[in-house]
Amino acid sequence: MIGRLNHVAIAVPDLAAAAAQYRDTLGARVGAPQDEPDHGVTVVFIELPNTKIELLHPLGDGSPIAGFLEKNPAGGIHHICYEVEDILAARDRLRAAGARVLGSGEPKIGAHGKPVLFLHPKDFAGCLVELEQA
């Protein structure tokens, strides 16, 4: 059901510093920051030959990333994102198997302009999983 790894998301306390580290120290191609108000984050994508790294920073007081950074002040891996061909079929199959879909269960548009859903980390070995329609 899952396809390729789309990205690994890392919450960071200082978005500009983290982007500079990837660009200047690791020599990576770094995208421009983009605000995603529906998700409460500002993101920067690091382009790699086989996938992406998504740097996450809180956007606004109600950001879920703010809570993550309170518990992990230095930042850390927040979630992994897999591609699926049909997000609604994937959601229905996962629910039938007992997996919990976070929020209303209806996909939202993610940072790539495609529908996304998040799956409860307790159902996936402690890892928050994002699904993105390919």
ChimeraX commands (.cxc) that place a marker at each C-alpha (Angstrom):
marker #1 position 0.00,0.00,0.00 radius 0.5
marker #1 position 2.70,2.56,0.90 radius 0.5
marker #1 position 4.94,3.83,-1.82 radius 0.5
marker #1 position 8.21,5.66,-1.66 radius 0.5
marker #1 position 9.47,7.65,1.30 radius 0.5
marker #1 position 8.49,11.24,0.53 radius 0.5
marker #1 position 10.27,12.97,3.42 radius 0.5
marker #1 position 11.51,12.88,6.98 radius 0.5
marker #1 position 10.32,15.87,9.03 radius 0.5
marker #1 position 12.53,17.42,11.69 radius 0.5
marker #1 position 11.18,20.01,14.15 radius 0.5
marker #1 position 13.73,22.78,14.71 radius 0.5
marker #1 position 13.86,25.66,17.22 radius 0.5
marker #1 position 15.61,27.98,14.71 radius 0.5
marker #1 position 14.52,27.50,11.11 radius 0.5
marker #1 position 17.07,29.86,9.55 radius 0.5
marker #1 position 19.97,28.28,11.46 radius 0.5
marker #1 position 18.90,24.74,10.56 radius 0.5
marker #1 position 18.45,25.65,6.88 radius 0.5
marker #1 position 21.87,27.31,6.85 radius 0.5
marker #1 position 23.46,24.23,8.41 radius 0.5
marker #1 position 22.06,21.96,5.71 radius 0.5
marker #1 position 23.03,24.42,2.97 radius 0.5
marker #1 position 26.43,25.59,4.19 radius 0.5
marker #1 position 27.74,22.60,6.14 radius 0.5
marker #1 position 26.21,19.69,4.24 radius 0.5
marker #1 position 26.01,21.36,0.82 radius 0.5
marker #1 position 22.33,20.55,0.34 radius 0.5
marker #1 position 19.87,22.35,-1.90 radius 0.5
marker #1 position 17.54,24.25,0.45 radius 0.5
marker #1 position 14.15,25.63,-0.53 radius 0.5
marker #1 position 12.55,28.85,0.65 radius 0.5
marker #1 position 10.48,28.91,3.86 radius 0.5
marker #1 position 6.76,28.46,3.28 radius 0.5
marker #1 position 4.02,29.08,5.81 radius 0.5
marker #1 position 1.39,26.36,6.14 radius 0.5
marker #1 position -1.29,27.99,8.35 radius 0.5
marker #1 position -3.67,25.00,8.12 radius 0.5
marker #1 position -0.99,22.89,9.82 radius 0.5
marker #1 position 0.45,25.59,12.12 radius 0.5
marker #1 position 3.98,25.35,10.71 radius 0.5
marker #1 position 6.56,27.03,8.57 radius 0.5
marker #1 position 8.48,24.51,6.48 radius 0.5
marker #1 position 11.70,24.41,4.53 radius 0.5
marker #1 position 12.41,21.48,2.23 radius 0.5
marker #1 position 15.91,20.10,1.78 radius 0.5
marker #1 position 16.16,18.37,-1.59 radius 0.5
marker #1 position 18.12,15.10,-1.65 radius 0.5
marker #1 position 18.69,12.80,-4.63 radius 0.5
marker #1 position 16.30,10.13,-3.29 radius 0.5
marker #1 position 13.94,12.00,-0.92 radius 0.5
marker #1 position 13.51,15.23,1.07 radius 0.5
marker #1 position 14.05,16.49,4.60 radius 0.5
marker #1 position 11.32,18.82,5.87 radius 0.5
marker #1 position 12.38,21.30,8.54 radius 0.5
marker #1 position 9.39,22.32,10.69 radius 0.5
marker #1 position 9.05,25.41,12.84 radius 0.5
marker #1 position 5.96,26.62,14.77 radius 0.5
marker #1 position 3.68,29.10,13.05 radius 0.5
marker #1 position 1.48,30.73,15.65 radius 0.5
marker #1 position 0.74,29.92,19.28 radius 0.5
marker #1 position -1.47,26.90,18.58 radius 0.5
marker #1 position 1.14,25.07,16.54 radius 0.5
marker #1 position 1.54,21.36,17.34 radius 0.5
marker #1 position 5.26,21.83,16.71 radius 0.5
marker #1 position 5.46,24.31,19.61 radius 0.5
marker #1 position 4.40,21.53,21.97 radius 0.5
marker #1 position 6.89,19.13,20.42 radius 0.5
marker #1 position 9.71,21.66,20.88 radius 0.5
marker #1 position 8.71,22.28,24.51 radius 0.5
marker #1 position 9.34,18.57,25.15 radius 0.5
marker #1 position 12.38,18.49,22.83 radius 0.5
marker #1 position 14.01,21.95,23.00 radius 0.5
marker #1 position 16.87,21.01,20.66 radius 0.5
marker #1 position 14.40,19.69,18.08 radius 0.5
marker #1 position 14.22,16.22,16.60 radius 0.5
marker #1 position 12.54,13.91,14.15 radius 0.5
marker #1 position 8.83,14.67,14.16 radius 0.5
marker #1 position 7.36,12.34,11.50 radius 0.5
marker #1 position 7.99,10.35,8.36 radius 0.5
marker #1 position 5.90,10.69,5.21 radius 0.5
marker #1 position 5.06,7.91,2.78 radius 0.5
marker #1 position 3.34,8.28,-0.55 radius 0.5
marker #1 position 0.11,6.41,-1.35 radius 0.5
marker #1 position -1.74,6.21,-4.65 radius 0.5
marker #1 position -5.21,6.79,-3.21 radius 0.5
marker #1 position -5.33,8.47,0.19 radius 0.5
marker #1 position -9.01,7.70,0.84 radius 0.5
marker #1 position -8.56,4.01,0.03 radius 0.5
marker #1 position -5.44,3.93,2.23 radius 0.5
marker #1 position -7.35,5.61,5.07 radius 0.5
marker #1 position -10.22,3.16,4.83 radius 0.5
marker #1 position -7.90,0.15,4.71 radius 0.5
marker #1 position -5.91,1.39,7.71 radius 0.5
marker #1 position -9.04,2.09,9.75 radius 0.5
marker #1 position -10.35,-1.40,8.95 radius 0.5
marker #1 position -7.05,-2.78,10.27 radius 0.5
marker #1 position -7.48,-0.80,13.52 radius 0.5
marker #1 position -5.12,2.10,12.85 radius 0.5
marker #1 position -6.15,5.53,14.15 radius 0.5
marker #1 position -6.24,8.46,11.74 radius 0.5
marker #1 position -5.67,11.77,13.52 radius 0.5
marker #1 position -8.03,14.73,13.30 radius 0.5
marker #1 position -11.33,14.41,11.49 radius 0.5
marker #1 position -10.01,11.68,9.21 radius 0.5
marker #1 position -10.54,13.88,6.18 radius 0.5
marker #1 position -7.38,14.73,4.23 radius 0.5
marker #1 position -5.99,18.26,4.37 radius 0.5
marker #1 position -3.83,19.83,1.69 radius 0.5
marker #1 position -0.17,19.55,2.69 radius 0.5
marker #1 position 2.94,21.57,1.87 radius 0.5
marker #1 position 3.26,19.95,-1.57 radius 0.5
marker #1 position -0.31,20.88,-2.50 radius 0.5
marker #1 position -1.49,17.28,-2.20 radius 0.5
marker #1 position -3.90,15.60,0.26 radius 0.5
marker #1 position -2.31,14.32,3.49 radius 0.5
marker #1 position -3.37,12.40,6.60 radius 0.5
marker #1 position -1.55,11.59,9.84 radius 0.5
marker #1 position -1.63,8.26,11.67 radius 0.5
marker #1 position -1.38,7.88,15.44 radius 0.5
marker #1 position 2.20,7.15,16.57 radius 0.5
marker #1 position 1.04,4.55,19.09 radius 0.5
marker #1 position -0.13,2.42,16.18 radius 0.5
marker #1 position 3.24,2.61,14.35 radius 0.5
marker #1 position 6.02,1.82,16.84 radius 0.5
marker #1 position 5.96,5.32,18.33 radius 0.5
marker #1 position 6.41,7.09,15.00 radius 0.5
marker #1 position 3.98,9.70,13.70 radius 0.5
marker #1 position 3.27,8.74,10.08 radius 0.5
marker #1 position 2.06,11.11,7.38 radius 0.5
marker #1 position 0.51,9.75,4.21 radius 0.5
marker #1 position 0.57,11.91,1.07 radius 0.5
marker #1 position -1.32,11.14,-2.09 radius 0.5
marker #1 position 1.19,10.72,-4.91 radius 0.5
marker link #1:1,2 radius 0.2
marker link #1:2,3 radius 0.2
marker link #1:3,4 radius 0.2
marker link #1:4,5 radius 0.2
marker link #1:5,6 radius 0.2
marker link #1:6,7 radius 0.2
marker link #1:7,8 radius 0.2
marker link #1:8,9 radius 0.2
marker link #1:9,10 radius 0.2
marker link #1:10,11 radius 0.2
marker link #1:11,12 radius 0.2
marker link #1:12,13 radius 0.2
marker link #1:13,14 radius 0.2
marker link #1:14,15 radius 0.2
marker link #1:15,16 radius 0.2
marker link #1:16,17 radius 0.2
marker link #1:17,18 radius 0.2
marker link #1:18,19 radius 0.2
marker link #1:19,20 radius 0.2
marker link #1:20,21 radius 0.2
marker link #1:21,22 radius 0.2
marker link #1:22,23 radius 0.2
marker link #1:23,24 radius 0.2
marker link #1:24,25 radius 0.2
marker link #1:25,26 radius 0.2
marker link #1:26,27 radius 0.2
marker link #1:27,28 radius 0.2
marker link #1:28,29 radius 0.2
marker link #1:29,30 radius 0.2
marker link #1:30,31 radius 0.2
marker link #1:31,32 radius 0.2
marker link #1:32,33 radius 0.2
marker link #1:33,34 radius 0.2
marker link #1:34,35 radius 0.2
marker link #1:35,36 radius 0.2
marker link #1:36,37 radius 0.2
marker link #1:37,38 radius 0.2
marker link #1:38,39 radius 0.2
marker link #1:39,40 radius 0.2
marker link #1:40,41 radius 0.2
marker link #1:41,42 radius 0.2
marker link #1:42,43 radius 0.2
marker link #1:43,44 radius 0.2
marker link #1:44,45 radius 0.2
marker link #1:45,46 radius 0.2
marker link #1:46,47 radius 0.2
marker link #1:47,48 radius 0.2
marker link #1:48,49 radius 0.2
marker link #1:49,50 radius 0.2
marker link #1:50,51 radius 0.2
marker link #1:51,52 radius 0.2
marker link #1:52,53 radius 0.2
marker link #1:53,54 radius 0.2
marker link #1:54,55 radius 0.2
marker link #1:55,56 radius 0.2
marker link #1:56,57 radius 0.2
marker link #1:57,58 radius 0.2
marker link #1:58,59 radius 0.2
marker link #1:59,60 radius 0.2
marker link #1:60,61 radius 0.2
marker link #1:61,62 radius 0.2
marker link #1:62,63 radius 0.2
marker link #1:63,64 radius 0.2
marker link #1:64,65 radius 0.2
marker link #1:65,66 radius 0.2
marker link #1:66,67 radius 0.2
marker link #1:67,68 radius 0.2
marker link #1:68,69 radius 0.2
marker link #1:69,70 radius 0.2
marker link #1:70,71 radius 0.2
marker link #1:71,72 radius 0.2
marker link #1:72,73 radius 0.2
marker link #1:73,74 radius 0.2
marker link #1:74,75 radius 0.2
marker link #1:75,76 radius 0.2
marker link #1:76,77 radius 0.2
marker link #1:77,78 radius 0.2
marker link #1:78,79 radius 0.2
marker link #1:79,80 radius 0.2
marker link #1:80,81 radius 0.2
marker link #1:81,82 radius 0.2
marker link #1:82,83 radius 0.2
marker link #1:83,84 radius 0.2
marker link #1:84,85 radius 0.2
marker link #1:85,86 radius 0.2
marker link #1:86,87 radius 0.2
marker link #1:87,88 radius 0.2
marker link #1:88,89 radius 0.2
marker link #1:89,90 radius 0.2
marker link #1:90,91 radius 0.2
marker link #1:91,92 radius 0.2
marker link #1:92,93 radius 0.2
marker link #1:93,94 radius 0.2
marker link #1:94,95 radius 0.2
marker link #1:95,96 radius 0.2
marker link #1:96,97 radius 0.2
marker link #1:97,98 radius 0.2
marker link #1:98,99 radius 0.2
marker link #1:99,100 radius 0.2
marker link #1:100,101 radius 0.2
marker link #1:101,102 radius 0.2
marker link #1:102,103 radius 0.2
marker link #1:103,104 radius 0.2
marker link #1:104,105 radius 0.2
marker link #1:105,106 radius 0.2
marker link #1:106,107 radius 0.2
marker link #1:107,108 radius 0.2
marker link #1:108,109 radius 0.2
marker link #1:109,110 radius 0.2
marker link #1:110,111 radius 0.2
marker link #1:111,112 radius 0.2
marker link #1:112,113 radius 0.2
marker link #1:113,114 radius 0.2
marker link #1:114,115 radius 0.2
marker link #1:115,116 radius 0.2
marker link #1:116,117 radius 0.2
marker link #1:117,118 radius 0.2
marker link #1:118,119 radius 0.2
marker link #1:119,120 radius 0.2
marker link #1:120,121 radius 0.2
marker link #1:121,122 radius 0.2
marker link #1:122,123 radius 0.2
marker link #1:123,124 radius 0.2
marker link #1:124,125 radius 0.2
marker link #1:125,126 radius 0.2
marker link #1:126,127 radius 0.2
marker link #1:127,128 radius 0.2
marker link #1:128,129 radius 0.2
marker link #1:129,130 radius 0.2
marker link #1:130,131 radius 0.2
marker link #1:131,132 radius 0.2
marker link #1:132,133 radius 0.2
marker link #1:133,134 radius 0.2
view
